[in-house]
Amino acid sequence: MQFQQLQYFVAVAETRHFTRAADLVHVAQPSLSQQIKALERELGADLFLRARGNITLTDAGEALLPLARRILADADTARHEVQELVQLRSGRVRLGATPSLCTGLLPDVLRAFHDRYPGIRLLIEEGGSHDLVRELARGALDLALVVLPLPTPSPALTTVELLREDLVVVSSPDAPRPGGGRRTVRVADLEGERLVMFRHGYDLRELTVAACRAEGFEPDFAVEGGEMDAVLGFVRAGLGVAVVPRMVATRSGRGLRVTPLARPGLHRTIALAHRSDVAPPRAARELQRMLLER
């Protein structure tokens, strides 16, 4: 049983005329008649009683008609839904990002994407780069914003560098300015400062600790184990200072003193990653384009 045969059958059933049905479905009348006969042979029953000038449905035809209409309607619904997706009127994007990027980079980009494609659902998963790489590999994410270098490089992932971001030192305005009041602070000046530190596995923790050790000292933690919002809150409360991305400090700087790091400073490289063996869905590719062009 072919989809086209059902279309022809319903057209004849509704017009009760082979020639008018052929015009309706834009096919030659002999071709339509042949397809109806082929359908009847496959089903083993006549579908129409053919009297001169009078076409009526047999019992078999009456039984088939509502089923055929339902099949055609379902196919039309499926076609419509796929077209909606292709034209970016519906669908979803599963995006992973580190918490600092969710705070700093993503709000403006996601707002622009949502304004342009309001029918696309945005599913955001926060996590460290290691966790996001794992979720990408198992197909749970379409795209992920990660920090390079990846903790576990994988040829199964494609990464495109997105931006190189400066890190800054944030402190409470009520606390003494780190670095003795200078306009910039060196990593070496953090020796003796109480640091508010992120949890283990957090990219910024690894980078900050490595930078301190490179200057010959072990950082002193006032409190540790938080995510971005908690760290900023602890700094505002005067528990210590923290090293955070400039975008986060700019967006969340209310109640914080922001001090740049002296050259060469500290930086991190943000990349957009996806699986190499599967192209992201069209909606995800459009978000990828917007992120790369930001």
Disulfide bonds with the S-S distance in Angstrom:
none
